[in-house]
Amino acid sequence: MDDGGEVGLIQIDASRFLVTKPFRFSSDVVEKTLIGQLIESGQSAEDARRAVDDARAFTPTSENPTDMASIPRFMRWFETTYGPHTLAAIIHDQLIVNEPNAGALSSDTLSDRFFREMMRSAGVPWLKRWIMWSAVALRSRWAAGGLRRLSLGIWIALAIAGSAAFVNAAGAVLFGWAHPVDSSLLVLIAGMLPFASAPLWGKQYGASLVAAIAALWILPAAAFAALGYVVYQCLEFLAEKFGLE
């Protein structure tokens, strides 16, 4: 990174870029915390310091192109692929490799938490960075497979049940929807499920709570945005078929 804080980007295809200058994250507090957590996991102090130093530095090569933040098109009303979080996302991408827990920190969970702390240092607002953290944590647990994927599947089923209970309770109160279950019981179920299911995320239970709460307003908006994007793609397909230029 140069003195002006610029790293430089070269676009190599429709969605990927090459970073032209190396950069590194620097925060004594965050680095000390990461080192302490690695030591607690069984690493020596020297190995922990070396791992954190590797994790916080990005050296560009042709082997590590970036799409910056991997945010679906229909979610870009909430956050774009670039912004204050960009450099944190680039570093996080190199920490999450094909094999679970094989990055520099030897823990995808710790790498995800590091991503959140880097966003904090970059000035990303509290709620946004926690929502983005919950999204990458969900991905990490799913990619790990085994019991983590199974527990995540159970959590998703419970989250759907809790959301349905909340929607039905709101409909009963606001619009008089007929329902065989008392609306107060539905509210109780919707309120308790996020806390009851949080342990299914293990040490990332905080991400579970954020995801459950954010889903109530993010998913409906995302669904409408996704529908609009599908309509747009269909219109582009028809335009191409009819030879419009």
C-alpha positions as CSV (number, residue, x, y, z in Angstrom):
1,M,0.0,0.0,0.0
2,D,1.4,3.4,-0.9
3,D,1.5,6.5,1.4
4,G,-2.0,7.5,0.2
5,G,-3.5,4.2,1.2
6,E,-4.1,3.0,-2.3
7,V,-3.5,-0.6,-3.3
8,G,-4.5,-0.5,-7.0
9,L,-6.7,-2.9,-8.9
10,I,-6.5,-4.4,-12.4
11,Q,-9.7,-6.0,-13.7
12,I,-9.0,-9.4,-15.3
13,D,-12.6,-10.5,-16.1
14,A,-16.2,-9.6,-15.4
15,S,-15.9,-10.0,-11.7
16,R,-12.3,-10.5,-10.6
17,F,-9.4,-8.1,-10.0
18,L,-5.7,-8.3,-9.3
19,V,-4.4,-6.2,-6.4
20,T,-1.2,-4.4,-7.5
21,K,0.3,-3.5,-4.2
22,P,0.8,-5.5,-0.9
23,F,-0.8,-4.3,2.3
24,R,-1.3,-5.4,5.9
25,F,-3.8,-4.9,8.7
26,S,-2.4,-3.4,11.9
27,S,-4.0,-3.2,15.3
28,D,-2.0,-4.2,18.4
29,V,-5.2,-5.0,20.3
30,V,-6.6,-7.3,17.6
31,E,-3.2,-9.0,17.0
32,K,-2.7,-9.6,20.7
33,T,-6.2,-11.2,21.0
34,L,-5.6,-13.4,17.9
35,I,-2.2,-14.6,19.3
36,G,-3.8,-15.4,22.7
37,Q,-6.6,-17.4,21.1
38,L,-4.0,-19.4,19.0
39,I,-1.9,-20.1,22.1
40,E,-5.1,-21.3,23.9
41,S,-5.7,-23.7,21.0
42,G,-2.3,-25.3,21.6
43,Q,0.2,-23.3,19.4
44,S,3.4,-22.0,20.8
45,A,3.8,-18.3,21.3
46,E,6.3,-18.1,18.4
47,D,4.1,-20.1,16.0
48,A,1.0,-18.0,17.0
49,R,2.8,-14.7,16.3
50,R,4.1,-16.0,13.0
51,A,0.6,-17.2,12.0
52,V,-1.0,-13.9,12.9
53,D,1.7,-12.0,11.0
54,D,1.0,-14.1,7.9
55,A,-2.8,-13.8,8.3
56,R,-2.8,-10.0,8.5
57,A,-0.6,-9.5,5.3
58,F,-1.7,-9.6,1.7
59,T,0.9,-10.1,-1.0
60,P,-0.6,-9.9,-4.5
61,T,0.2,-12.5,-7.1
62,S,-1.5,-13.8,-10.3
63,E,-2.6,-16.8,-8.2
64,N,-4.8,-14.8,-5.8
65,P,-7.3,-12.7,-7.8
66,T,-10.2,-11.2,-5.8
67,D,-13.8,-10.4,-6.4
68,M,-13.6,-8.1,-3.3
69,A,-16.6,-8.9,-1.2
70,S,-18.6,-11.9,-2.5
71,I,-22.1,-10.3,-2.3
72,P,-24.9,-11.6,-4.5
73,R,-26.4,-9.1,-6.9
74,F,-29.8,-9.2,-5.2
75,M,-28.2,-8.2,-1.8
76,R,-26.3,-5.2,-3.0
77,W,-29.0,-2.9,-1.8
78,F,-27.7,-3.7,1.6
79,E,-23.9,-3.7,0.9
80,T,-21.9,-3.4,-2.3
81,T,-18.8,-5.5,-3.2
82,Y,-16.5,-2.6,-2.4
83,G,-16.4,0.0,0.4
84,P,-14.7,0.3,3.9
85,H,-14.8,-3.4,4.2
86,T,-12.9,-4.1,0.9
87,L,-9.4,-4.7,2.3
88,A,-10.8,-6.8,5.1
89,A,-12.7,-8.9,2.6
90,I,-9.5,-9.4,0.5
91,I,-7.5,-10.6,3.5
92,H,-10.4,-12.8,4.7
93,D,-10.6,-14.4,1.2
94,Q,-7.0,-15.6,1.5
95,L,-7.6,-17.1,5.0
96,I,-10.5,-19.2,3.8
97,V,-9.2,-21.9,1.5
98,N,-10.7,-25.0,-0.1
99,E,-10.0,-27.2,2.8
100,P,-11.7,-26.2,6.1
101,N,-9.4,-24.8,8.8
102,A,-6.4,-24.9,6.5
103,G,-5.7,-21.1,6.3
104,A,-3.0,-19.2,8.0
105,L,-4.9,-19.1,11.3
106,S,-5.8,-22.9,11.1
107,S,-9.4,-22.0,12.0
108,D,-12.1,-20.7,9.8
109,T,-14.1,-19.6,12.9
110,L,-11.2,-17.5,14.0
111,S,-10.6,-16.1,10.5
112,D,-14.3,-15.1,10.4
113,R,-14.0,-13.3,13.7
114,F,-10.8,-11.6,12.4
115,F,-12.8,-10.4,9.4
116,R,-15.3,-8.8,11.8
117,E,-12.6,-7.0,13.8
118,M,-10.9,-5.8,10.7
119,M,-14.2,-4.2,9.6
120,R,-14.5,-2.6,13.0
121,S,-11.1,-1.0,12.6
122,A,-12.1,0.2,9.1
123,G,-15.2,1.9,10.4
124,V,-17.9,-0.4,9.2
125,P,-21.0,0.2,11.5
126,W,-21.8,-2.3,14.3
127,L,-24.9,-3.9,12.9
128,K,-23.6,-4.2,9.3
129,R,-20.3,-5.8,10.3
130,W,-22.1,-8.3,12.6
131,I,-24.6,-9.2,9.8
132,M,-21.7,-9.7,7.4
133,W,-19.8,-11.7,10.0
134,S,-22.9,-14.0,10.5
135,A,-23.0,-14.5,6.7
136,V,-19.4,-15.7,6.4
137,A,-19.8,-17.7,9.6
138,L,-22.8,-19.5,8.1
139,R,-20.7,-20.3,5.0
140,S,-17.8,-21.6,7.1
141,R,-20.0,-23.9,9.1
142,W,-21.7,-25.3,6.0
143,A,-18.3,-25.8,4.2
144,A,-17.0,-27.8,7.3
145,G,-19.6,-30.5,6.6
146,G,-20.3,-33.3,9.1
147,L,-22.0,-32.4,12.3
148,R,-21.5,-28.6,11.7
149,R,-23.5,-28.8,8.5
150,L,-26.1,-31.0,10.2
151,S,-26.5,-28.6,13.1
152,L,-26.7,-25.7,10.7
153,G,-29.5,-27.5,8.8
154,I,-31.4,-28.0,12.0
155,W,-30.9,-24.3,12.8
156,I,-32.3,-23.3,9.4
157,A,-35.4,-25.4,9.9
158,L,-35.9,-23.8,13.4
159,A,-35.3,-20.4,11.9
160,I,-38.0,-21.0,9.3
161,A,-40.4,-22.2,12.0
162,G,-39.7,-19.1,14.1
163,S,-40.1,-16.7,11.2
164,A,-43.4,-18.4,10.3
165,A,-44.6,-18.0,13.9
166,F,-43.7,-14.4,13.9
167,V,-45.4,-13.7,10.5
168,N,-48.6,-15.5,11.6
169,A,-48.6,-13.6,15.0
170,A,-48.2,-10.3,13.2
171,G,-50.9,-11.2,10.8
172,A,-53.3,-12.2,13.5
173,V,-52.7,-8.9,15.4
174,L,-52.6,-6.5,12.5
175,F,-54.9,-8.1,10.0
176,G,-57.1,-10.4,12.0
177,W,-55.8,-13.6,10.4
178,A,-57.6,-16.6,11.7
179,H,-55.2,-19.1,13.4
180,P,-55.7,-22.1,15.6
181,V,-52.9,-21.1,17.9
182,D,-53.1,-18.1,20.2
183,S,-51.1,-15.1,18.8
184,S,-49.3,-14.6,22.2
185,L,-48.0,-18.2,22.1
186,L,-46.8,-17.6,18.5
187,V,-44.9,-14.5,19.7
188,L,-43.4,-16.5,22.6
189,I,-42.2,-19.3,20.2
190,A,-40.8,-16.7,17.7
191,G,-39.0,-14.9,20.6
192,M,-37.5,-18.1,22.2
193,L,-36.4,-20.0,19.2
194,P,-33.4,-17.8,18.3
195,F,-32.0,-18.2,21.8
196,A,-32.9,-21.9,22.0
197,S,-31.2,-22.7,18.7
198,A,-28.1,-20.5,19.1
199,P,-26.0,-23.3,20.6
200,L,-26.2,-25.1,17.3
201,W,-23.6,-22.6,16.0
202,G,-21.2,-23.5,18.8
203,K,-18.7,-20.7,19.6
204,Q,-20.4,-18.6,16.9
205,Y,-23.7,-18.4,18.7
206,G,-23.6,-14.6,18.5
207,A,-23.7,-14.9,14.7
208,S,-26.8,-17.2,15.1
209,L,-28.7,-14.5,17.0
210,V,-27.8,-11.8,14.5
211,A,-28.7,-13.9,11.6
212,A,-32.1,-14.9,13.1
213,I,-33.0,-11.2,13.8
214,A,-31.7,-9.8,10.6
215,A,-33.5,-12.5,8.5
216,L,-36.9,-11.0,9.5
217,W,-36.3,-7.9,7.4
218,I,-33.4,-8.8,5.1
219,L,-34.9,-12.0,3.5
220,P,-38.2,-10.4,2.4
221,A,-36.3,-7.5,0.8
222,A,-33.8,-9.9,-0.7
223,A,-36.6,-12.1,-2.2
224,F,-38.1,-9.1,-3.9
225,A,-34.7,-7.9,-5.2
226,A,-34.0,-11.5,-6.5
227,L,-37.4,-11.6,-8.3
228,G,-36.6,-8.2,-9.9
229,Y,-33.2,-9.5,-11.0
230,V,-34.7,-12.6,-12.5
231,V,-37.3,-10.5,-14.5
232,Y,-34.4,-8.3,-15.7
233,Q,-32.4,-11.4,-16.9
234,C,-35.5,-12.8,-18.7
235,L,-35.9,-9.5,-20.5
236,E,-32.3,-9.4,-21.5
237,F,-32.6,-13.0,-22.8
238,L,-35.6,-12.0,-24.9
239,A,-33.9,-8.9,-26.2
240,E,-30.9,-11.1,-27.3
241,K,-33.3,-13.7,-29.0
242,F,-35.0,-10.9,-31.0
243,G,-31.6,-9.5,-32.0
244,L,-32.0,-6.2,-30.2
245,E,-28.7,-4.2,-29.8
